[in-house]
Amino acid sequence: MSATLEFREIPGFADALRREASVRREAWAHSHTQICGVRVRVLTLRDVVILEELQNGFFCPWRFDSDEEYLSHCAQLVWWLSDLPKPPIYSRSIFHPWVAGRQRQLLSKETKTKEIETKILVKKELATH
């Protein structure tokens, strides 16, 4: 016993697919747009990392205590993506606190591991005597 499925064309489906494809293409067509009259560029992964380091509320911790704080983070985001002048950002200086923190964590783990290994060796030596 075999069953056959009948396929019927859904009215408007082909048009919806064309519209969706057009919208998706249009999203990547322009490298700049306007927000509140300010020309801004497309957000990049580098921007996300830097805005996290700058502690912009949209990237971390995603919490706003007041409307003023929300608006200030909006302004910071628009300013960062705009053509307006910014202070020089050197990868070493912007990421230095993060790198230093990671180094401290790694050294702390290494130190704890060495302390544990030393204690184990001492116990083994004491047990053999």
C-alpha positions in Angstrom: 0.0 0.0 0.0 1.6 3.2 -1.1 0.5 6.7 -0.3 1.0 9.6 -2.6 1.2 13.2 -1.5 -0.3 15.9 -3.5 1.7 19.1 -3.6 -0.3 22.2 -4.1 1.1 25.7 -4.6 0.5 27.9 -1.7 -0.9 31.3 -2.9 1.6 34.1 -2.4 4.4 31.8 -1.2 6.7 32.5 -4.2 6.2 36.3 -3.8 6.9 36.0 0.0 10.2 34.2 -0.8 11.2 36.9 -3.3 10.4 39.6 -0.8 12.4 37.8 1.9 15.4 37.4 -0.4 15.2 41.1 -1.3 15.1 42.2 2.3 18.1 40.0 3.2 20.1 41.3 0.3 19.2 44.9 1.1 20.4 44.5 4.7 24.0 44.0 3.5 23.8 46.4 0.5 24.7 49.6 2.4 27.7 50.0 4.6 26.4 53.2 6.2 23.0 54.4 7.4 21.6 57.2 9.5 20.5 57.1 13.1 19.0 60.4 14.4 20.7 62.2 11.6 24.2 60.8 12.4 25.9 58.7 9.7 26.9 55.3 11.2 28.6 52.3 9.8 27.8 48.6 10.2 28.7 47.0 13.5 31.7 44.6 13.3 33.0 41.9 15.6 35.8 44.2 16.6 33.3 46.9 17.6 31.5 44.3 19.8 34.7 43.4 21.6 35.7 47.0 22.1 32.2 48.0 23.3 32.2 45.1 25.7 35.6 46.4 27.1 34.1 49.9 27.3 31.2 48.3 29.3 28.5 49.6 27.0 25.2 48.4 28.4 24.0 46.8 25.2 26.9 44.4 25.3 27.5 43.8 29.0 25.8 43.6 31.4 22.6 44.5 29.5 21.1 46.3 32.5 20.0 49.9 32.7 19.0 51.5 36.0 17.3 54.5 34.5 16.1 56.0 31.3 19.1 58.4 31.3 21.5 55.5 31.6 19.8 53.8 28.7 20.0 56.9 26.5 23.7 57.5 27.4 24.5 53.9 26.3 22.5 54.6 23.1 24.5 57.7 22.5 27.8 55.9 23.2 26.9 53.2 20.6 25.9 55.7 18.0 29.0 57.8 18.6 31.3 54.7 18.4 29.8 53.7 15.0 29.8 57.3 13.6 32.4 59.1 11.7 33.1 61.4 14.6 36.6 61.6 16.0 37.5 59.1 18.7 40.6 58.6 20.9 43.2 56.3 19.5 42.5 52.7 20.5 45.5 50.5 20.6 44.8 46.8 21.0 47.4 46.6 23.8 45.9 49.4 25.8 42.2 48.6 25.4 42.7 44.9 26.1 45.4 45.3 28.8 43.1 45.0 31.8 41.5 41.9 30.3 44.9 40.3 29.4 46.3 41.2 32.8 43.2 39.6 34.5 43.5 36.4 32.4 47.3 36.2 33.2 46.5 36.6 37.0 43.9 33.8 36.7 46.3 31.5 34.9 49.2 32.2 37.3 46.8 31.7 40.3 45.8 28.3 38.9 49.4 27.3 38.2 50.5 28.3 41.7 47.6 26.4 43.3 48.5 23.3 41.1 52.2 23.5 42.2 51.2 23.9 45.8 49.0 20.8 45.6 51.8 18.8 43.8 54.3 19.9 46.5 52.0 18.8 49.3 51.5 15.4 47.6 55.2 14.9 47.2 55.8 15.8 50.9 53.1 13.4 52.0 54.7 10.6 49.8 58.1 11.3 51.3 56.8 11.3 54.8 54.9 8.0 54.1 58.1 6.3 52.8 60.2 7.2 55.9 
